[in-house]
Each structure stands twice: as structure tokens, then as C-alpha cells.
Amino acid sequence: MTLPGTLTQELTAALGPRFSTKRGDRDHHSASESFHRGPPPDAVAFPESTEEVAAILRACSAAGVPVVPWGTGTSLEGHALATQGGITLNLQNMNRVLEIRAGDMQASVQPGVTREGLNVELRASGLFFPVDPGANASLGGMAATRASGTTAVRYGTMRDNVMGLQVVLADGRIIRTGTRAAKSSAGYDLTGLFVGSEGTLGIITELTLRLHGQPEETAAAICAFGSLEQAVECVTATIQSGIPMARIEFVDALTARAFNLKAGTNLPEAPHLMVEFHGSPGAVREDAARFGEIAQEFGAQGFDWAVTAEDRARLWRMRHGAYHAALALRPGASGMTTDVCVPMSHLPAAVAAAAADIAASGLIGPIVGHVGDGNFHSLLLVDPQSPQEIARAKAVAHRMAEHALEVGGTISGEHGIGLGKRGLMPAQHGEAWQVMGAIKTALDPQGILNPGKLVPDRNQASVADVLA
């Protein structure tokens, strides 16, 4: 679309050079780390305060112009692409840690603060923010997509660690949700509504976060298994035993090969588990010993303990770099990522079924996972110029989602919906998807906030109509 001249004049007067229609700025916001691509937005705004966000939304609401929030561009399902044009709202300049309340184990931050940036600020406090999706994502973006990651098995996801929000609605109203109290029974959980809403209901401009004590002792290790089934069954047995894991990550043999190619490691080309324990020195030793016993029952070999902080950082850097390492398995390919989450009792069969389906498709598709909570991912490597390969990869991802739903799981454990998985939402939610659409219409009647994502279009038929 073309922006109305009056809107361009108004926002240029308000923001100066922080309102850009330059082709370079627009092109930068037409792609992220996902397989998805979109047209460039018509303009990019860089607000520095809640009041500026509110002014932008009031102006865009009056003009009927779409607004799409942007954090760091690390989302994987095309969440922040301006598919219908309009203005991309880049929140990187709203990057202040507003307050650290160590006594309450809380922090208030602007949305552009990254998780690594917050933890640097927290070093002297004895506290840390644990949610770790791998990328150095913005905390606003992590809340909007309900991110989780390697530590969710112990510390939970963003849903569990966001206590309150400041949000600007589509018409420019500013609201606060939640409190600083440990609990509340006062009305609807609006914080929970906005966490995971992917920018379709409002723009997050401040977060109140729950912090955790830095562990007294940390131990981490990596070990290999003879088969995929043995590794994943070991995870299930470990969780059921009640060992308080801080992280328990799975990578398959292809990923181990990718690590060797990218990082120069010498891992056996076999499935591996990466684990970490937090607690007192005695508790960590006991937990590590108990895990070692269980792992040996499932054929684990080659335990390599990361003793120093540098060794642990190197281990998790390697795991977080799995996406880029996997691309080396097929130079020139693009990566189509997908994730699902299943109940723990179904995890071994679900991972095995996904691996068999990928092999049958003829594609290269490494599997990794935050399997301590039943969540696993595949990166399907495709020739971006081959419609046939892209179609096969989409079919594999679709079948993974279908299987997850059949066993009571979900089409996404942490990547979210965005563009990539919106077509699967009726299968998971049925008529409840239309309820989500009704909430969207109530808060954003013109549909200007991140249109075309997550919820049904306003004129989209209900599930009952489609099936009739």
C-alpha cells in the first residue's frame, strides 16, 4: 500500500530521521532468520518511548494503516513481516533496564532490551533471567511469541516469567496488565492474553519480569547414544525420575556431524544429549550421578563434562549454533524450520516417526530438541529454487504437526504461528480459533496490528462453515 501523505508528514514531524522510507531500512525489515520472506514495509519507525508508540498508533489508526512490531528479527515463522504493507515499528531504541528490584526478584525493562543485555545488568545482583531461546532476542519479542528454550524444563517459558506488561492498543490507549505481587485473582489474566499474541492485539512497551537466583554450582555434560530411540527414552526416564534438570537437550547424528564441520569438534556421529544441573555443590553432584546411572542404562557413552564456565559456554554456544551449523550440511540450501511439542510419554515415538518421515522424503533434516518438555525441532534443508523440494518439506512439517495433535500435543512448542503455521490453527483449536479472532476484533476492530498473522481474517469462514 502507499502511505497517505498526511500520515507521512505527521510521523516525520514527530520522529524526524527516526521515521524512514529509505529503501535500505525497508528491505532490512522484509526478511528475518526464517525461511519466509515478505514485501518491504512502506516505512520504518524507531520510537523511543511509550508515548511515541501511542502517537504512532493513533495516527495509523486514524489512517487505517497496518503496524507491525519488530524486535531483533530472529523469529522463525515470519511473525514480523509486513505482508500488507504499512509501517514496521522497530523497538530497538527502547532498550533501557528501567528498574531492578532485587528484594522482590523482579526487573522492569523496555521491550528492546535483549536477554543477554539484561543478564549483564544483573551480574552484581546475584540474580539472572533464565529464559534462553538461543538467539539474543529482545525481551519484548520473546514475550510476544511466548518464547522458551533450553532452560524451560526447569524455569518455565516466558508465560511463567512475565508478571506484568505495559501495552499500547491499536487506538493508542496505554494499559497496564498484572501487578508486582506474587499472585492475583482480580479479573481476567490480560498479561497471559498478550504474552504469545505476536503483536496482533497490542504493542508491548514495558515488561515486569520474574528473576531467579544465580545457581551456586553448575555442571554440564554431553554424551552419545547408539540410537535415537535410546537417547530420547533416556530423556523420558530422567524426567520421570524427578531429577531437577536445568537443561536436557537432544541432537541427532546429523547435527553432531554439523557441529564437527562448523566448530571443528570431534563428536561421534551419533545422537547426543546435552545436560546441565543447577544447585548446591552437593545437590549438583548427586543429580549428575543419578543422571549418569540412568544414561548408562540406555547405552550412553563418552561422557564429556564441561567443568569450567568457559567450557560450559562453549558447549551451549555449539548447541545454540545448531541452525547455522546445519546449513553447512548442504551448502547453498535454505533452512525450513518447524517445531512441535508432545506429551512426554509420546516423545520417543514422535521423534522416531519424524526422523523416518524425513528420511523417506529424501530431504536432509537434522532434529534437535528441548526434549525435557517434549519439544523438538527439525531444520529441513531445501533448494530455494526447487518448488518440489519446498513442497516435500512443507508436507513433512505438516505431518509432524498432525502427529503431534493426534497424541494431544501442539503444532508449535515455541516457534509460534506467524505466517508459517496459521493454516494449522483450525486443526488444533477448532471453533476456539474463531474466539481468538473475536478477541482480536474487539481490541483491534480495523485489523491494523500485524494483519495476516496468528488469527483468522475477519471474513474467514468458521470451522463449522468449512466442514458443512
Beta strands, then each sheet from edge to edge (+ up, - down):
strand 1: 19-20
strand 2: 43-45
strand 3: 67-70
strand 4: 87-90
strand 5: 97-101
strand 6: 106-109
strand 7: 127-128
strand 8: 162-168
strand 9: 174-178
strand 10: 203-210
strand 11: 212-213
strand 12: 217-224
strand 13: 245-251
strand 14: 272-279
strand 15: 301-306
strand 16: 334-341
strand 17: 367-370
strand 18: 375-382
sheet 1: 1+ 2- 4- 3-
sheet 2: 5+ 6- 10+ 8- 9+
sheet 3: 7+ 11-
sheet 4: 15+ 12- 14+ 13- 17+ 18- 16+
end
